[in-house]
Amino acid sequence: MNHPQVIDVLVVGAGPSGSAVAIDLVRRGLAVRIVDRSPHAFDGSRAKGVQPRSLEVLEDLGALDDVLAGGSVYPRLGIHAGPLAVPWKMFPHKEATPDVPYPNTWLIPQFRTDRALHTRLGALGCDIEFGRELTELTQDENTVVATVAGASGTEEIVARYVVGADGGSSAVRKQLGVAFVGTTDESDRMLIVDASVSGLARNRWHMWPARGGRFIGACPLPGSDMFQWMIRLTPDEEPPAKKEDILRRIHDHTHNRRIQLHDIRWTSVFRPNIRLAERYRRGRVFLAGDAAHVHTPAGAQGLNTGLQDGYNLGWKLCQVLAGADAALLDSYEAERQPIAAGVLGLSTDKWDGLATLAPSSMKRGKDEQQLALTYYGGPLAPADGMRTGTLRVGDRTPDAGLLGADGVEARLFDVLRGPDFTAVAYGRDAARALEKLTWPTAGAQLKRLTVGPTAAGFTFSDPKNTLRRAYGLTGDTLLLIRPDGHLGHIATSDFLTTTQTAARLMTP
């Protein structure tokens, strides 16, 4: 075994969480490797709902166009009761607004989401190393040594930090000895089948309820003739494995013999796993995604929570590597673990309600969309800070429509895009303070935007008051926006001093 040059970060696991953090790190110029024990990219539908907040994250990471091309909005439910199919709108369709550009949950099989992220990662010059399994992990105060086994032998990878995003059975978590607290219900199982289907309309997510909470569901997967079948099994039922046995099970339950399965692409038996890692960090090693929290599939929360884990962690690792106080990394667990705990409760309630097809379990709204998730009250967002009429420090930053000094319309999100911090000064006093704000030359840089009632003397104007309304601005305000699109500071007075103080917590 050899000892190669020390890299900045090793990412273990190439699912959505690991891919997202790797993209964020690579675009910041860090030396990154990403390994995955699977021989190839995941090819099943599994997590198939991408929430509005995650669409915003994917846009910033440069993978959104591919995700939108591979999916669609959700169809209505079709709840079958005998010969009738009752339509039910699970996801209320919303129109885009200046502050929420992607208001609807997006239906896309996970293998297409993974492909979009992997394509983006490859475009940045980082290739995923499949068929590489972590077997040992040791660390000291400066580096982590990961022993990785593959077809070509065993290698030691030395990195300054490691991110374990390697799923619910995480080898990284086990190497760290971190407890995975929660339950697994072995009596409640669901067979998931991706199959090409004929004899079933593709304009509905079909549900066939039955007594005792048993049901079969079939959701059409965009861009294909496939459906994701969800077959809830009885406690003592042996999951059917052959195509003819699966089809017989579907016919017996649905009483619809027009349904035919032509090609089965992927199957899995799901058990409700509801677990949360006791710690998200041990030394120089971090957990993200399913390695840190596993959920029921109800409400489409797991993939989205994991994606945003990586988005939260990436900029912090970069800042500390550039010289920021290492205490910044403690804020990762402090901000993300409470989010996962809340999501666990939400998805569990939705799952329990599916047994009776309770209307509340089938409705989806703002809680699932993750637009209201906040880090308010955490170590980087003190509860005693200033606020606007609608926002507190730690909240998601809304989008807005602005007008440049050249008369060209611009989205605020387009201006924010990239790995930097952004300061938005609204009004002349805030703009003067922003001119005097000093910023370190190392680490993420600062974009400076000034906004006024007209473009004269400002970078942008807000002629339709979309910024003013979405941000609840009533007077001069200086906003510091973190690289992950959350408010790092709000100053409605004493602009320069308070903003400089807040910035010191996050910069070299």
C-alpha positions in Angstrom: 0.0 0.0 0.0 1.2 3.5 -0.8 0.7 6.9 0.9 -0.5 9.3 -1.8 -0.5 13.1 -1.6 -3.0 14.3 1.0 -6.3 15.4 -0.6 -8.7 17.9 0.9 -11.9 15.7 1.2 -12.8 12.1 0.6 -16.5 11.5 0.0 -17.7 8.0 0.6 -21.0 7.3 -1.2 -22.1 8.7 -4.6 -25.8 9.0 -4.0 -27.5 12.4 -3.9 -26.0 13.5 -0.6 -22.4 12.5 -1.5 -22.7 13.8 -5.0 -24.0 17.2 -3.8 -21.3 17.8 -1.3 -18.7 16.6 -3.9 -20.0 19.1 -6.5 -20.0 21.9 -3.9 -16.4 21.1 -2.9 -15.0 20.6 -6.4 -16.5 23.9 -7.7 -14.6 25.6 -4.8 -11.3 24.3 -6.1 -10.7 21.6 -3.5 -8.9 18.3 -4.2 -11.7 15.7 -3.8 -12.2 12.0 -4.4 -15.5 10.2 -4.3 -15.8 6.4 -3.9 -18.8 4.1 -3.9 -18.9 0.4 -3.0 -21.5 -0.4 -5.8 -20.1 -1.5 -9.1 -22.1 1.1 -10.9 -24.6 3.9 -10.4 -27.9 3.1 -8.7 -30.5 2.0 -11.3 -33.8 2.0 -9.3 -36.5 4.6 -8.8 -36.5 4.5 -4.9 -36.7 8.2 -3.8 -38.7 9.8 -6.6 -39.9 13.2 -5.3 -37.6 16.3 -5.4 -39.0 19.2 -3.3 -39.1 22.9 -4.2 -36.2 23.8 -1.9 -34.0 21.0 -3.3 -34.8 22.3 -6.9 -33.3 25.6 -5.8 -30.2 23.8 -4.4 -29.9 21.8 -7.7 -30.1 25.0 -9.7 -27.2 26.5 -7.7 -25.1 23.3 -8.1 -25.7 23.4 -11.9 -27.8 20.2 -12.1 -31.3 21.5 -12.4 -31.8 21.5 -16.1 -31.0 17.8 -16.3 -33.4 17.1 -13.4 -36.2 19.1 -15.0 -35.7 17.3 -18.3 -35.9 13.9 -16.6 -39.1 14.4 -14.6 -42.6 16.0 -14.4 -45.1 17.3 -12.0 -47.0 14.6 -10.0 -50.2 13.2 -11.5 -53.3 13.0 -9.4 -54.0 10.0 -7.3 -56.5 7.5 -8.7 -58.0 5.7 -5.7 -59.6 2.5 -7.0 -62.8 1.3 -5.3 -64.2 -1.6 -7.3 -64.8 -0.5 -10.9 -64.4 3.2 -10.0 -61.3 5.3 -9.7 -61.7 8.4 -7.6 -59.3 11.2 -8.5 -57.5 12.9 -5.6 -55.1 15.8 -5.8 -52.2 15.0 -3.5 -50.0 17.9 -4.6 -51.8 21.2 -5.2 -50.4 22.7 -8.3 -49.0 26.2 -7.8 -47.8 28.8 -10.2 -44.3 30.2 -9.9 -43.9 33.5 -8.1 -41.0 35.9 -7.9 -40.0 34.6 -4.5 -40.6 30.9 -5.1 -39.5 29.9 -8.7 -40.1 26.2 -8.3 -43.3 25.8 -6.2 -44.2 22.1 -7.1 -42.7 18.8 -6.1 -41.0 17.2 -9.0 -41.5 13.5 -9.9 -38.3 11.9 -11.1 -36.9 8.4 -10.4 -33.8 8.5 -8.3 -31.5 7.0 -11.0 -32.2 10.1 -13.1 -31.5 12.4 -10.2 -28.2 10.6 -9.6 -27.4 10.7 -13.3 -27.9 14.5 -13.3 -25.6 15.0 -10.3 -23.0 12.6 -11.7 -23.0 14.4 -15.0 -22.4 17.7 -13.3 -19.6 16.2 -11.2 -18.0 14.8 -14.3 -18.2 18.2 -16.0 -16.3 19.7 -13.1 -13.5 17.1 -13.7 -14.3 14.7 -10.8 -15.0 11.1 -11.7 -16.8 8.7 -9.3 -14.7 5.6 -8.3 -17.3 2.8 -8.3 -16.5 -0.6 -6.9 -14.4 0.9 -4.1 -15.4 -0.2 -0.6 -14.3 1.4 2.7 -12.8 -1.2 5.0 -11.0 0.9 7.7 -10.9 4.5 9.0 -8.3 6.0 11.3 -7.6 9.6 12.1 -5.4 12.0 14.0 -5.5 15.7 14.7 -4.5 16.6 11.1 -5.7 13.9 8.7 -7.9 10.8 8.1 -6.6 7.6 6.6 -9.3 5.6 4.7 -8.5 2.1 3.6 -10.4 1.3 0.4 -10.6 -2.1 -1.3 -11.4 -2.6 -5.0 -10.8 -5.0 -7.9 -7.3 -3.6 -8.3 -6.4 -4.1 -4.7 -6.3 -2.0 -1.5 -5.4 1.6 -1.2 -4.9 4.1 1.6 -6.4 7.5 0.9 -5.2 10.3 3.1 -7.5 13.3 3.4 -7.9 16.3 5.7 -11.6 15.5 6.1 -14.0 12.6 5.2 -17.7 12.8 4.5 -19.6 9.5 5.0 -22.7 9.5 2.7 -22.8 5.8 2.2 -26.4 5.0 3.1 -28.3 3.5 6.1 -25.8 0.7 6.6 -23.0 3.2 6.5 -19.5 1.7 6.9 -18.2 5.2 7.9 -20.7 5.4 10.7 -19.8 1.9 11.9 -16.1 2.7 11.8 -16.8 5.8 13.9 -18.9 3.8 16.4 -21.7 6.3 16.2 -25.1 4.9 17.5 -28.0 4.9 15.0 -30.9 5.4 17.3 -34.4 4.4 16.4 -36.5 1.4 15.2 -37.0 -1.0 12.3 -40.4 -2.7 11.9 -39.7 -6.1 10.4 -43.4 -6.9 10.3 -44.3 -3.9 8.0 -42.7 -4.6 4.6 -43.3 -3.3 1.2 -42.2 -4.7 -2.1 -41.0 -2.1 -4.5 -40.9 -3.0 -8.2 -39.8 -0.9 -11.2 -41.5 -2.5 -14.3 -42.6 -1.7 -17.8 -46.4 -1.9 -17.8 -49.3 -2.0 -20.2 -53.0 -1.9 -19.5 -52.8 1.0 -17.0 -53.3 4.7 -17.6 -50.3 6.8 -17.0 -52.2 10.0 -16.0 -52.7 8.8 -12.4 -50.8 7.5 -9.5 -53.0 4.5 -8.9 -53.9 3.2 -5.4 -55.9 0.1 -4.6 -56.7 0.1 -0.8 -57.7 -3.0 1.1 -58.7 -4.1 4.6 -56.0 -4.2 7.2 -54.0 -1.3 5.8 -52.7 -3.4 2.9 -52.6 -1.6 -0.5 -51.0 -1.6 -3.8 -49.8 1.6 -5.5 -48.4 2.2 -9.0 -46.8 5.5 -9.9 -45.9 6.3 -13.5 -42.2 7.2 -13.9 -41.6 10.1 -16.4 -39.9 9.5 -19.7 -40.6 5.8 -19.8 -43.3 3.1 -19.9 -42.3 2.1 -16.3 -44.3 2.3 -13.1 -43.0 2.1 -9.6 -45.1 -0.5 -7.9 -45.6 -0.5 -4.1 -47.0 -3.7 -2.7 -47.6 -3.7 1.0 -47.0 -7.3 2.3 -48.7 -9.1 5.1 -46.5 -9.9 8.1 -45.9 -13.5 7.1 -46.0 -13.1 3.4 -43.0 -14.2 1.3 -42.2 -11.4 -1.2 -42.9 -12.7 -4.7 -39.6 -12.6 -6.8 -40.5 -13.9 -10.3 -42.4 -11.7 -12.8 -45.3 -14.1 -13.0 -45.6 -14.3 -9.2 -45.5 -10.5 -8.9 -48.1 -10.1 -11.6 -50.4 -12.7 -10.0 -50.1 -10.8 -6.7 -51.1 -7.6 -8.5 -54.0 -9.3 -10.3 -55.3 -10.9 -7.1 -55.4 -7.5 -5.4 -56.5 -5.2 -8.1 -58.8 -7.6 -10.0 -57.6 -5.9 -13.2 -56.2 -8.5 -15.5 -55.6 -6.0 -18.3 -52.4 -5.0 -16.4 -49.3 -6.7 -17.7 -45.7 -6.5 -16.7 -43.2 -6.7 -19.5 -39.8 -6.0 -18.0 -38.7 -5.7 -14.4 -35.8 -3.4 -14.0 -35.4 -3.3 -10.2 -37.0 -4.7 -7.0 -36.4 -4.2 -3.3 -38.1 -5.0 -0.1 -38.6 -2.0 2.1 -39.0 -2.0 5.9 -39.8 1.2 7.8 -36.5 2.3 9.2 -36.7 5.3 11.4 -33.3 6.1 12.7 -31.1 9.1 13.6 -27.4 9.2 14.1 -26.4 10.2 17.7 -23.6 12.4 16.3 -23.1 13.9 12.8 -19.4 14.4 13.4 -16.5 12.6 15.1 -13.2 14.5 14.7 -12.5 15.0 11.0 -15.2 12.7 9.8 -18.8 13.7 9.0 -22.1 11.9 8.3 -24.6 13.0 5.7 -27.8 11.7 4.1 -29.0 8.2 5.0 -25.8 7.6 6.9 -27.1 10.2 9.4 -30.9 9.6 9.2 -33.3 7.2 7.5 -37.0 7.8 7.0 -40.1 6.2 5.7 -40.7 7.1 2.0 -43.9 8.9 2.8 -43.7 12.6 2.0 -40.6 12.4 -0.1 -38.2 13.7 2.6 -35.2 11.5 2.8 -33.4 12.3 -0.4 -34.2 16.0 0.0 -32.9 16.2 3.5 -29.7 14.4 2.6 -29.1 16.7 -0.5 -29.3 19.7 1.8 -27.0 18.1 4.4 -24.3 18.1 1.7 -25.2 21.7 0.7 -24.9 22.8 4.3 -21.5 21.1 4.9 -19.6 21.9 1.7 -19.1 25.6 2.2 -18.2 25.1 5.8 -15.4 22.6 5.0 -14.1 25.0 2.4 -14.0 27.9 4.8 -12.2 26.0 7.5 -9.7 24.6 5.0 -9.1 28.3 4.0 -8.4 29.3 7.6 -11.8 29.9 9.3 -12.2 28.7 13.0 -12.7 25.0 13.0 -15.7 25.6 15.4 -17.6 26.5 12.2 -17.8 22.8 11.5 -19.7 22.2 14.8 -22.6 24.2 13.3 -23.2 21.4 10.8 -24.6 19.0 13.3 -26.3 21.8 15.3 -28.2 23.0 12.2 -28.9 19.8 10.4 -29.7 17.2 13.1 -32.8 19.1 14.4 -34.0 19.3 10.8 -33.7 15.5 10.3 -35.4 14.9 13.6 -38.4 17.0 12.6 -38.5 15.3 9.1 -38.5 11.9 10.8 -41.6 12.8 12.7 -43.3 14.2 9.6 -42.6 11.2 7.4 -43.5 8.7 10.1 -46.9 10.4 10.6 -47.6 10.3 6.9 -46.6 6.6 6.7 -48.8 5.6 9.6 -51.7 7.3 8.0 -51.3 5.4 4.8 -52.6 2.2 6.5 -56.1 3.7 6.4 -55.5 6.1 3.4 -56.3 8.9 5.8 -56.7 12.2 3.7 -54.1 13.9 5.9 -51.5 11.2 5.1 -52.0 11.8 1.4 -52.0 15.6 1.3 -48.7 17.4 0.7 -48.1 21.0 1.5 -45.5 23.5 2.8 -44.1 21.2 5.4 -43.0 18.7 2.8 -41.7 21.3 0.4 -38.9 22.3 2.9 -39.1 26.0 1.9 -39.7 27.0 5.5 -36.8 25.1 7.1 -34.7 27.5 9.1 -31.5 27.5 11.2 -32.9 30.3 13.4 -31.7 29.9 17.0 -28.6 27.9 16.0 -25.0 28.8 16.5 -24.8 30.9 13.3 -28.3 32.4 13.7 -28.8 33.8 17.2 -32.4 34.3 18.3 -31.6 37.8 19.6 -30.6 39.1 16.2 -32.3 41.7 14.1 -35.1 40.7 11.7 -37.2 42.1 8.9 -41.0 42.0 8.6 -40.9 38.5 7.2 -37.5 37.0 7.8 -35.1 36.0 10.6 -31.5 35.2 10.4 -31.1 31.5 9.4 -34.1 31.5 7.1 -34.1 30.6 3.5 -33.5 33.6 1.2 -36.4 34.1 -1.2 -35.9 34.8 -4.9 -36.8 38.2 -6.3 -37.1 40.0 -9.7 -34.7 43.0 -10.0 -33.8 45.5 -12.7 -30.1 46.1 -13.5 -28.6 49.6 -14.0 -28.5 48.7 -17.7 -32.3 48.1 -17.7 -32.0 44.3 -18.0 -34.2 42.2 -15.7 -32.5 39.8 -13.4 -33.4 37.1 -10.9 -31.8 37.5 -7.5 -31.1 33.7 -7.5 -29.1 34.1 -10.7 -27.0 36.8 -9.1 -26.5 34.7 -5.9 -25.5 31.5 -7.8 -22.1 30.2 -7.1 -19.9 29.4 -4.1 -19.7 32.9 -2.6 -21.3 34.9 0.1 -23.5 37.8 -1.0 -24.2 41.1 0.7 -27.4 42.9 -0.3 -27.6 46.5 0.7 -31.1 48.0 0.4 -31.1 51.8 0.6 -28.3 54.4 0.6 -27.2 54.1 4.2 -26.8 50.4 3.9 -25.0 50.8 0.6 -22.5 53.2 2.2 -21.8 50.7 5.0 -21.3 47.9 2.5 -18.6 49.9 0.8 -16.6 49.9 4.0 -17.2 46.2 4.8 -13.8 44.4 4.8 -13.7 40.8 3.6 -10.9 38.2 3.8 -9.0 37.3 0.6 -9.0 33.6 1.5 -12.0 31.3 1.3 -15.4 32.2 -0.3 -15.5 35.7 -1.6 -18.2 38.3 -1.2 -20.5 39.6 -3.9 -21.8 43.1 -3.2 -25.2 44.2 -4.4 -26.9 47.5 -3.8 -30.6 47.9 -4.4 -32.6 51.1 -4.4 -36.0 52.4 -5.5 -34.4 53.4 -8.8 -31.2 52.1 -10.5 -29.5 55.5 -10.1 -26.4 54.9 -8.0 -27.3 51.3 -7.3 -26.5 47.9 -8.8 -30.1 47.0 -9.1 -33.6 48.6 -8.6 -36.7 46.8 -7.3 -39.4 48.4 -9.5 -42.1 45.8 -8.7 -41.2 45.6 -5.0 -40.6 41.9 -5.2 -37.5 42.1 -3.0 -39.1 44.5 -0.6 -42.2 42.3 -0.2 -40.5 38.9 0.0 -37.8 40.2 2.4 -40.2 42.3 4.5 -38.0 45.4 4.1 -39.4 48.6 5.6 -36.2 50.7 5.5 -32.5 50.5 4.9 -31.2 47.0 5.5 -28.0 45.1 5.0 -28.4 41.4 4.4 -25.5 38.8 4.5 -26.5 35.7 2.6 -24.5 32.5 3.2 -23.3 30.3 0.3 -26.1 27.8 1.0 -28.8 30.4 0.5 -29.7 31.1 4.1 -29.5 34.4 5.8 -26.2 34.8 7.8 -27.1 38.2 9.2 -29.7 40.9 9.1 -28.8 44.5 9.9 -31.5 47.2 10.1 -29.2 49.5 12.1 -25.5 49.6 13.0 -24.9 48.0 9.6 -21.1 47.8 9.5 -20.2 46.6 13.0 -22.9 43.9 13.3 -22.3 42.5 9.9 -18.6 42.4 10.4 -19.0 40.6 13.7 -21.4 38.0 12.1 -19.0 37.4 9.2 -16.1 36.6 11.5 -17.9 33.4 12.6 -17.9 32.1 9.0 -14.8 33.4 7.4 -11.0 33.0 7.7 
